[in-house]
Amino acid sequence: MITVNPDGKIMVRRCLVTLRPFRLFVLGIGFFSLCFLMTSLGGQFSARRPGDSPFTIRTEVLGGPESRGVLRKMSDLLELMVKRMDTLARLENSSELHRAAGDGRFAVDRFPPGAGLMERIQAIAQNVSDIAVKVDQILRHSLLLHSKVSEGRRDQCEAPSDPKFPDCSGKVEWMRARWTSDPCYAFFGVDGTECSFLIYLSEVEWFCPPLPWRNQTAAPRASKPLPKVQAVFRSNLSHLLELMGSGKESLIFMKKRTKRLTVQWALAAQRLARKLGDVQRDQKQILVHIGFLTEESGDVFSPRVLKGGPLGEMVQWADILAALYVLGHGLRITVSLKELQRGAARPGELPAHHAPAFRPRLHRLPWPAADEAAHGTVLQEIPSCPRSSTRRRSSSSKGARPATWPWSTARMPASGRLLQGKEKFLSILNKYMEVHGTVYYESQRPPEVPAFVKNHGLLPQPEFQQLLRKAKLFIGFGFPYEGPAPLEAIANGCVFLQSRFSPPHSSLNHEFFRGKPTSREVFSQHPYAENFIGKPHVWTVDYNNSEEFEAAIKAIMGTQVDPYLPYEYTCEGMLERIHAYIQHQDFCAAPGPALPGAQAPRSPFVLAPNATHLQWARNASLAPGAWPPARSLRAWLAAAGRACTDACLDHGLVCEPSFFPLLNSQDAFQKLQVPCDSTESEMNHLYPAFAQPGQECFLQKEPLLFSCAGASTKYRRLCPCRDFRKGQVALCQDCL
């Protein structure tokens, strides 16, 4: 009967593959394990009623943390089961492939059913995982309500009136209106109730006082402090590559970069170890969450790695991870919210007092984002070797040395649009040298570039470095801002030519900044290169002025430059910088409630001998644990319409936002001999500042708004400037 009907034969064979006894056994084990776990889970929540299915979960009686533990175990077991079955399926398919090599008729029939089975199992596991997350959210909400009822503390869930926390009620109102604007709030347990707002604002943020009933019923268990372990420099990065994980093109790119720079990291560690000498360094346990690579955030970067997408973020994250690991600290790396939740739930493995936490802030637009410390990145060091005479020759003849431009890292699929309006100065450039480009394109859609441009397409990093070493000029097209490509070009011996922005780019006139909480103004594509490197390596001109542009090209053709790599962009420079950040700061200590600036004590400043600025008094004591050291502070009153960033640069200094609280007092204005007819504390990112006309002085009421960026012709800002180490702008002279 079967042998007569060919279709029947195929059906039988498919059934044998799909319902293979071993697969049935594994599937059955997985199903009954799932039933057992869910039944156990239901038992922890409440007694099951007659007729309930084993998957019924009731929450009248709460299971507390133990229930969450069961949920995690269930999810972990499901993941393990799927991984093992996937491995078995691959092995089985592999063996079937060998057996079917001589029988091509049946190869097609054998594989799809197995693949479909795995897809169904994975879908079941994903559904159960989603259910577990939802149940966990229900538990959090129910536990909160249960604790309130059992303690009879419903009246405690009202915004308290406490002079030490003047912003509490305002922040609660903000949470009522906008707590759904960011998933981070739900992650920290905010569910729309007053109690959840106050718990978040007192335990995650510090705008409200701790709730008394939380101290009694939700006090964390006192854990013994872990013994201190000294950090030891590492040179073998194999374990770091394992910690970084796999499965995403972005992670693969980061691992390749780390592996390529292994020798540089090892040599840098040796040099820094000699420089630090016998300095004792405590090993920290650091949880690193790479949020922009999570599926929850959309992960728009990974799919574009091989298609010319932006790589700067991945370069920086790879270098930060490498620096932390080489310095000898313990790392846990997460690229999903699920992994982050598990990492945060293991205090024994990652002590909270050691793990830096970056929390969401209650900013309202157009408040500026807080100034961030410059972690930076590293550039590949070019080994010194003899160069040909043509590499060093300065010539104005066309073709003597090609010019390469990155289309501002010309790795973006839409980079062809950056050419619009640039044809005129590209033609001028072509009069003096060959023009090369690295614009990504797909075979069916060639990029729209001028005919005289030799486009190499998207190049691997080693080939891109070789092209840079043959080039004379590297030209920027205005975007992206502050990327690593211009610095790579300078390190390879190129001159970097960029456009001067007039007016400067900001949220008022440029799409990139529009809607972002910043008032920063950018005067060129790479301000660091303009301000801290400069000529002869960096030229900044007006691209709209063809005469100025052509004059710059002629001058560059007659200029000879050597490769230049700033110390802070070497592996040693980054290790030194990250070491200083970790060694001298406690990232986990929550600051106390900030009082209005008018109530601050008198500042320990004196007027400089030339009466132009304030400086730290020699006999004044330094605040214990304060870093950077306050003695590096120089306080200047900026000109009207000048941002603190630019005002400090005008005096050969940099703006240090952590010093703002020291200046936020009426005493600072008085010592600068500023005629304040009145002094008020208000929320504005330009404060502290002096308003003209009106002779009014304004102090900052909201510490989160301190910012070096931003300017107004109405105000003269009071700016906290500091000195810096040559080649290491992020650190002051005494910061090591």
C-alpha positions in Angstrom: 0.0 0.0 0.0 2.8 2.4 0.9 5.1 1.2 -1.8 2.5 1.8 -4.5 1.9 5.5 -3.7 5.0 7.6 -4.1 3.3 10.5 -2.2 2.6 8.2 0.6 6.3 7.2 0.8 7.2 10.9 1.2 4.6 11.4 3.9 5.8 8.4 5.8 9.4 9.6 5.6 8.4 13.0 6.8 6.5 11.5 9.7 9.5 9.5 10.7 11.7 12.6 10.7 9.2 14.8 12.5 8.0 12.2 15.1 11.4 10.5 15.7 11.2 8.8 19.1 14.2 10.7 20.4 12.6 14.0 19.5 9.3 13.0 21.0 11.2 12.0 24.2 12.9 15.4 24.5 9.8 17.3 23.7 7.8 15.3 26.2 10.5 15.9 28.9 10.4 19.6 28.2 6.6 19.8 28.3 6.2 17.9 31.6 9.1 19.9 33.1 7.2 23.0 32.1 4.0 21.7 33.6 5.8 20.8 36.8 7.5 24.2 37.1 4.3 26.1 36.5 2.4 23.9 39.0 5.1 24.6 41.6 4.9 28.3 40.7 1.2 28.3 41.2 1.6 26.5 44.5 3.9 29.3 45.8 1.4 31.9 44.9 -1.7 30.3 46.3 -3.5 27.0 46.8 -5.1 25.9 43.5 -8.8 25.6 43.4 -10.6 22.5 42.1 -10.7 22.7 38.3 -7.8 25.1 37.9 -5.3 24.1 35.2 -1.7 23.7 36.3 -0.9 27.0 34.6 -3.3 29.0 36.7 -1.5 31.6 38.8 -3.3 33.4 41.6 -1.9 36.4 43.5 -4.2 36.6 46.5 -1.3 35.2 48.6 2.0 36.6 47.6 5.2 34.7 47.2 7.6 37.6 47.5 11.2 37.3 46.3 10.9 33.5 46.3 8.3 33.6 43.6 10.6 35.7 41.4 13.3 33.2 42.0 11.1 30.4 40.7 10.3 32.6 37.6 14.0 33.1 36.9 14.7 29.4 37.4 11.9 28.5 35.0 13.1 31.0 32.4 16.7 29.8 32.8 15.7 26.1 32.4 13.6 26.9 29.3 16.6 28.7 27.8 18.9 25.8 28.6 16.4 23.3 27.2 16.1 25.2 23.9 19.9 25.6 23.6 20.5 21.9 24.2 17.7 20.9 21.8 19.1 23.3 19.2 22.5 21.8 19.6 21.1 18.3 19.3 19.1 19.3 16.2 22.2 20.7 14.6 24.2 17.6 15.3 21.4 15.4 14.1 20.9 17.4 11.0 24.6 17.3 10.4 24.6 13.5 10.6 21.6 13.4 8.4 23.4 15.6 5.9 26.3 13.1 5.7 23.9 10.2 5.3 21.9 12.0 2.7 24.9 13.0 0.7 24.5 9.9 -1.5 20.7 10.2 -1.6 19.8 13.7 -2.8 16.2 12.7 -3.2 15.4 12.7 0.4 17.6 15.6 1.7 15.0 18.2 1.0 12.3 16.2 2.8 14.3 15.7 6.0 15.2 19.2 7.2 12.2 21.5 7.1 10.2 19.5 9.7 13.0 19.6 12.2 13.5 23.3 11.7 9.8 23.9 12.2 9.8 21.8 15.4 12.7 24.0 16.8 10.8 27.2 15.8 7.7 26.0 17.6 9.7 25.1 20.7 11.5 28.4 20.7 8.1 30.2 20.3 6.7 28.3 23.3 9.7 29.2 25.3 9.5 32.9 24.3 5.8 33.0 25.2 6.5 31.5 28.6 9.3 33.9 29.1 6.9 36.8 28.3 4.4 35.4 30.7 7.1 35.2 33.4 7.9 38.9 32.9 4.3 39.9 33.1 3.8 37.8 36.2 6.8 39.4 37.8 5.3 42.9 37.1 2.1 41.8 38.7 4.1 40.6 41.7 5.8 43.9 42.1 2.6 45.8 41.9 0.8 43.4 44.3 3.7 43.4 46.8 3.6 47.2 46.9 -0.1 47.3 47.6 0.2 44.4 50.1 2.9 46.1 52.1 0.8 49.3 52.3 -2.3 47.5 53.5 -0.5 45.2 56.0 1.3 48.1 57.6 -1.7 50.5 57.5 0.4 53.1 55.9 -1.8 54.4 53.1 -1.5 57.9 54.4 2.3 57.8 54.0 2.0 57.7 50.2 1.6 61.5 50.0 4.3 63.9 49.0 5.8 65.0 52.3 6.4 68.6 53.1 10.1 68.6 54.1 12.3 71.7 53.7 15.3 69.5 53.1 13.5 68.1 50.0 11.9 71.2 48.4 11.5 69.7 45.0 9.7 66.5 46.1 6.1 67.6 45.4 7.1 69.0 42.0 8.8 65.8 41.0 5.8 63.8 42.0 3.6 65.9 39.8 6.1 65.4 36.9 6.0 61.6 37.5 2.2 61.6 37.4 2.2 63.2 34.0 5.2 61.5 32.4 6.1 58.3 34.1 5.2 56.4 31.0 7.6 58.5 28.8 10.5 56.2 29.5 10.5 52.4 30.2 13.3 52.9 32.7 10.7 54.0 35.3 8.7 50.8 35.0 12.0 48.9 35.2 12.6 50.5 38.6 9.1 49.5 39.8 7.1 52.7 38.9 3.5 51.6 38.1 1.5 54.8 38.3 0.7 54.8 42.0 1.7 57.5 44.4 3.7 55.0 46.5 5.7 53.9 43.5 6.5 57.5 42.6 7.8 58.2 46.1 9.7 55.0 46.3 11.5 55.8 43.0 12.1 59.5 44.0 13.6 58.5 47.4 15.4 55.3 46.6 16.5 55.5 43.0 16.6 59.3 42.8 17.1 61.5 45.9 14.4 64.2 45.5 12.2 62.9 48.3 12.8 61.6 51.8 12.8 57.8 52.5 9.4 56.4 53.4 9.3 55.3 57.1 7.4 52.1 56.3 9.8 51.2 53.6 12.6 51.4 56.2 10.7 48.9 58.4 9.4 46.5 55.9 11.7 46.7 53.0 15.1 47.1 54.6 17.8 45.3 52.7 19.6 42.5 54.4 22.9 43.6 55.9 25.6 41.9 53.9 29.1 41.5 55.0 31.5 43.8 53.1 33.5 41.8 50.7 37.3 41.6 51.3 39.2 44.1 49.3 41.2 42.7 46.4 44.0 44.6 44.7 43.6 45.2 41.0 46.4 43.7 38.8 47.1 44.8 35.2 46.1 42.2 32.6 47.7 41.6 29.2 45.7 38.5 28.1 42.3 39.6 26.7 40.9 36.2 25.9 38.5 36.2 28.8 37.3 39.7 27.9 36.4 38.5 24.4 34.3 35.7 26.0 32.6 38.2 28.3 31.6 40.4 25.3 29.4 37.6 23.9 28.5 37.1 20.3 25.5 36.8 18.0 25.4 40.5 16.9 27.5 42.1 14.2 28.2 45.0 16.5 29.7 42.7 19.1 31.7 40.9 16.5 33.1 44.2 15.3 33.9 45.2 18.9 35.7 41.9 19.5 37.7 42.2 16.3 38.9 45.7 17.3 39.8 44.6 20.8 41.8 41.6 19.4 43.6 43.8 16.9 44.7 46.2 19.7 45.8 43.5 22.2 49.5 44.1 21.8 49.0 47.9 22.2 46.9 47.4 25.4 49.6 45.1 26.9 52.5 47.5 26.2 50.4 50.4 27.6 49.7 48.5 30.8 53.4 47.9 31.3 54.2 51.6 30.9 51.4 52.8 33.2 52.3 50.2 35.8 55.8 51.7 35.9 54.4 55.3 36.1 52.1 54.5 39.0 54.7 52.6 40.9 53.4 51.3 44.2 50.0 52.9 44.1 47.4 50.6 45.6 44.3 50.0 43.4 41.2 48.3 44.7 39.6 46.0 42.3 36.0 47.0 41.5 33.2 44.8 40.3 31.6 46.8 37.4 28.3 46.1 35.7 28.5 47.5 32.1 25.1 47.7 30.3 25.4 48.6 26.6 21.9 50.0 26.2 22.0 51.1 22.6 22.6 47.4 21.5 19.6 46.0 23.3 16.6 44.7 21.3 14.4 46.7 23.5 16.0 49.9 22.2 15.7 48.8 18.6 19.4 48.1 18.1 19.6 50.0 14.8 23.4 49.7 14.8 24.1 45.9 14.4 22.3 45.5 11.1 24.2 48.4 9.6 27.8 47.4 10.7 28.5 45.7 7.3 26.5 48.4 5.3 28.4 51.5 6.2 26.6 52.3 9.5 28.2 54.5 12.2 30.8 52.8 14.2 31.9 55.5 16.6 29.8 54.2 19.5 31.0 50.7 19.1 34.6 51.8 18.9 34.2 53.7 22.2 32.4 50.9 24.0 35.1 48.4 22.9 37.8 50.6 24.2 36.1 51.3 27.5 35.6 47.6 28.1 39.2 46.9 27.2 40.5 49.6 29.5 38.5 48.4 32.5 39.6 44.9 31.9 43.3 45.7 31.4 43.2 47.8 34.6 42.3 44.6 36.5 38.6 45.2 37.4 35.9 42.6 37.3 33.3 43.0 34.6 29.8 41.8 33.8 28.6 42.9 30.4 24.9 43.0 29.4 23.3 43.8 26.1 19.7 43.1 27.0 17.3 44.2 29.8 16.8 40.6 30.8 20.6 40.2 31.4 20.7 43.6 33.2 17.9 42.5 35.6 19.8 39.3 36.4 23.0 41.2 36.9 21.4 43.7 39.2 19.8 40.9 41.2 23.2 39.4 42.2 24.6 41.6 44.9 27.0 38.9 46.0 28.6 38.8 42.6 28.3 42.5 41.8 28.3 44.6 45.0 26.1 47.6 44.6 28.7 49.8 46.2 31.1 48.9 43.4 28.9 49.0 40.4 28.5 52.4 38.7 24.9 53.1 38.0 23.6 55.6 35.4 20.0 56.5 36.2 17.3 58.4 34.3 17.0 62.0 35.3 13.8 64.1 35.4 14.8 66.6 32.8 12.4 68.9 31.0 13.2 70.2 27.6 15.0 72.4 26.7 17.2 71.5 29.7 20.7 70.5 28.7 22.0 67.1 29.3 24.6 66.9 32.1 28.2 67.3 30.9 29.8 63.9 30.7 33.3 63.0 31.6 35.4 62.3 28.5 36.0 58.6 28.5 37.3 58.9 24.9 38.6 56.2 22.7 42.0 55.0 21.4 43.7 55.1 18.0 45.9 52.5 16.5 49.5 53.5 17.0 51.5 53.6 13.8 54.9 51.9 14.1 57.8 54.1 13.1 59.3 52.9 9.9 61.2 54.4 6.9 58.9 56.2 4.4 59.4 56.7 0.7 60.4 60.1 -0.6 57.1 60.4 -2.3 55.4 60.0 1.1 57.2 63.0 2.4 57.3 65.1 -0.8 55.3 68.4 -0.7 54.1 69.2 -4.2 51.3 71.2 -5.8 51.2 69.0 -8.9 48.0 67.0 -9.4 48.3 63.4 -8.5 51.5 63.8 -6.4 49.5 62.6 -3.3 45.8 61.7 -3.2 43.3 63.3 -0.9 41.0 61.0 1.0 37.8 62.2 2.6 35.5 60.2 4.8 32.3 61.9 3.9 32.6 62.5 7.5 33.2 58.8 8.0 31.7 58.0 4.6 30.5 54.7 6.0 26.8 55.8 6.0 24.4 54.5 3.3 23.0 58.0 3.0 26.4 59.7 2.8 25.8 60.6 -0.9 23.4 63.3 0.4 26.4 65.0 2.1 27.6 65.9 -1.4 24.8 68.2 -2.1 26.1 71.7 -2.5 29.7 70.5 -2.2 30.5 70.1 -5.9 32.2 73.5 -6.2 34.9 73.0 -3.6 35.4 69.3 -4.7 36.2 70.7 -8.1 38.7 73.1 -6.6 40.3 70.2 -4.6 40.5 68.1 -7.8 42.7 70.8 -9.4 45.5 70.1 -7.0 45.3 66.3 -6.2 43.5 63.1 -6.8 40.3 62.6 -4.8 39.6 59.3 -3.2 36.5 58.2 -1.2 35.2 55.4 0.9 31.5 55.6 0.3 29.4 52.5 0.9 27.2 51.4 -1.9 25.2 48.4 -3.1 25.9 46.9 -6.5 22.5 47.8 -7.9 22.7 51.4 -6.6 26.1 53.0 -7.2 26.8 56.1 -5.1 26.2 59.5 -6.6 29.8 60.8 -6.6 31.5 63.0 -9.1 33.2 61.2 -12.0 36.7 62.3 -10.9 36.4 60.6 -7.5 37.9 57.2 -7.1 35.6 55.5 -4.7 36.9 52.4 -2.9 33.7 51.5 -1.2 33.5 50.3 2.4 37.0 49.1 3.4 38.1 46.9 6.2 40.1 48.8 8.9 43.6 47.6 7.8 43.0 48.6 4.2 41.5 52.0 5.3 44.6 52.6 7.4 46.8 51.9 4.3 44.8 54.3 2.2 45.3 57.0 4.9 49.0 56.5 4.9 49.2 57.2 1.2 47.0 60.3 1.5 48.0 64.0 2.0 44.6 65.4 3.0 41.6 64.2 4.9 38.6 66.3 4.4 35.4 66.5 6.5 31.9 67.2 5.3 30.5 68.5 8.5 29.0 65.3 10.0 29.1 63.3 12.2 30.5 65.4 15.0 33.7 64.5 16.9 34.2 61.0 15.3 37.4 59.1 15.5 38.1 59.1 11.7 39.8 62.5 11.6 42.1 61.6 14.5 43.0 58.3 12.7 43.9 60.4 9.6 46.1 62.7 11.6 47.8 59.8 13.3 48.6 58.4 9.8 50.2 61.7 8.7 47.3 63.4 7.0 46.2 67.0 7.3 42.6 67.3 8.4 40.5 70.0 6.7 37.1 70.8 8.1 34.4 73.4 7.7 33.8 76.3 10.1 30.1 76.6 11.0 28.7 80.1 10.9 26.3 80.3 12.6 27.3 77.4 14.9 25.2 74.3 14.8 22.7 73.9 17.7 19.2 72.7 18.5 17.9 76.0 17.0 19.2 75.4 13.5 20.3 71.8 12.9 18.2 68.7 12.7 20.7 66.5 14.6 20.4 68.5 17.8 16.7 69.4 17.4 14.7 67.9 20.3 17.7 66.9 22.3 18.1 68.4 25.8 21.1 70.5 25.1 21.9 74.1 24.3 25.4 73.3 23.1 26.8 75.2 20.1 29.2 73.5 17.7 31.5 75.7 15.7 33.2 73.0 13.6 32.9 69.3 12.9 35.6 68.3 15.3 36.0 71.0 18.1 38.7 68.9 19.9 40.9 68.8 16.8 40.4 72.5 16.2 41.1 73.6 19.8 43.7 71.1 21.1 45.6 70.1 18.0 45.3 72.9 15.4 47.7 73.8 12.7 49.6 72.4 10.9 47.6 69.2 11.4 44.1 70.7 11.5 42.8 73.5 9.3 39.3 75.0 9.8 38.0 77.2 7.0 34.7 78.5 5.6 33.7 76.1 2.8 31.3 78.7 1.5 34.2 81.0 0.7 35.9 79.5 -2.3 38.9 81.9 -2.1 39.6 80.9 1.5 39.1 77.3 0.7 41.5 77.3 -2.2 44.1 79.3 -0.3 44.0 76.6 2.4 44.5 73.9 -0.2 47.6 75.6 -1.6 49.0 76.1 1.9 48.4 72.5 2.8 50.1 71.3 -0.4 53.2 73.2 0.6 53.2 71.9 4.2 55.0 68.9 5.5 53.5 67.2 8.6 54.5 64.1 10.5 52.0 61.6 12.0 50.7 63.0 15.3 48.8 61.0 17.9 47.8 62.9 21.1 48.8 61.0 24.3 45.1 60.9 25.5 44.2 58.9 22.4 46.9 56.2 23.0 46.1 53.1 24.9 48.3 54.3 27.8 46.5 57.7 27.8 43.1 56.0 28.1 44.2 53.6 30.8 45.6 56.5 32.8 42.3 58.5 32.4 40.0 55.6 33.3 42.3 54.7 36.2 42.0 58.3 37.6 38.2 58.3 37.2 37.8 55.0 39.1 40.5 55.6 41.7 39.4 59.0 42.9 35.6 58.8 42.6 32.7 56.9 44.2 30.1 56.4 41.5 27.6 54.9 43.8 27.4 57.4 46.7 24.2 59.3 46.3 24.7 63.0 47.0 22.7 64.6 49.8 19.9 67.0 49.2 21.1 70.2 47.7 20.1 73.5 49.3 19.5 76.7 47.4 22.8 78.3 46.5 22.1 81.5 48.5 22.3 79.4 51.7 25.7 77.9 50.8 28.6 78.7 53.1 31.2 81.3 52.2 33.5 80.1 49.4 37.2 79.7 50.1 38.2 81.8 47.2 40.3 84.9 46.8 40.5 87.4 44.0 43.6 86.9 41.8 46.3 89.5 42.1 45.3 91.0 38.7 41.7 91.1 39.9 40.4 89.2 36.9 39.2 85.9 38.4 38.9 83.9 41.6 41.3 81.2 42.7 41.4 78.8 45.6 43.0 80.3 48.7 46.3 78.7 49.6 45.4 78.3 53.3 41.9 76.9 52.5 41.4 73.2 53.3 40.2 70.9 50.5 37.0 69.0 50.9 37.7 65.4 51.8 37.2 63.1 48.8 36.6 65.9 46.4 37.9 65.2 42.9 39.1 66.9 40.8 41.0 68.8 43.6 39.4 72.3 44.1 42.9 74.0 44.0 42.8 73.6 40.2 39.7 75.8 40.0 39.8 79.3 38.4 36.5 81.1 38.3 35.9 83.6 35.5 33.0 85.8 34.7 32.3 85.2 30.9 31.5 88.0 28.5 27.8 88.4 27.6 26.8 85.8 25.0 29.8 83.5 25.8 29.4 79.9 26.9 31.6 78.7 29.8 33.2 76.1 27.4 34.5 78.9 25.2 35.2 81.4 28.0 37.5 78.9 29.7 39.3 78.1 26.4 39.9 81.8 25.9 42.1 81.7 29.1 43.8 78.4 28.2 41.6 76.4 30.5 38.7 73.9 30.3 35.3 74.1 32.0 34.8 71.7 34.9 31.1 71.2 35.6 31.7 69.4 38.9 33.0 72.8 40.3 29.7 74.6 39.7 28.4 74.0 43.3 31.5 75.7 44.7 30.6 78.9 42.8 26.9 78.8 43.3 26.8 81.4 46.1 26.4 85.1 46.6 29.8 85.2 48.1 31.5 84.3 44.8 29.8 87.3 43.0 30.8 89.6 45.9 34.5 88.5 45.7 34.5 89.1 41.9 33.2 92.6 42.7 30.0 92.1 40.7 27.4 94.7 41.7 24.4 92.5 42.5 21.3 94.7 43.4 19.4 91.5 44.0 20.1 87.7 44.2 17.6 85.0 43.3 17.7 81.2 43.0 16.0 79.8 39.9 16.1 76.9 37.5 18.0 77.8 34.4 20.9 76.0 32.7 22.8 79.3 32.4 23.0 80.0 36.1 24.9 81.1 38.1 25.0 84.3 36.0 24.9 88.1 36.2 22.1 89.8 34.2 22.7 93.1 32.5 20.9 95.5 32.5 19.2 95.1 35.9 22.3 94.3 38.0 20.6 91.0 39.0 22.6 87.9 40.1 21.0 84.5 39.7 22.0 81.2 41.4 21.2 77.7 40.3 18.3 76.1 42.1 18.5 72.7 40.4 21.9 71.0 40.6 21.1 68.7 37.6 21.1 71.8 35.4 24.7 72.8 35.9 26.2 72.9 32.4 29.2 74.4 30.7 27.2 74.7 27.4 24.8 77.5 26.6 25.0 81.2 26.3 22.7 84.3 26.1 23.5 87.9 25.3 21.5 88.8 28.4 23.8 87.0 30.9 27.5 87.0 31.9 27.9 83.4 33.2 30.0 82.6 36.3 32.3 79.8 34.9 34.3 77.1 36.8 37.5 76.7 34.8 40.5 74.5 35.6 43.9 73.7 34.3 44.7 70.4 32.5 47.6 68.1 31.8 49.2 68.5 28.4 48.0 65.7 26.2 45.4 64.7 28.7 42.7 67.4 28.7 40.3 65.3 30.9 42.6 65.5 33.9 43.9 68.4 35.9 47.5 68.9 36.8 47.1 67.4 40.2 44.4 64.8 39.3 46.8 61.8 39.4 
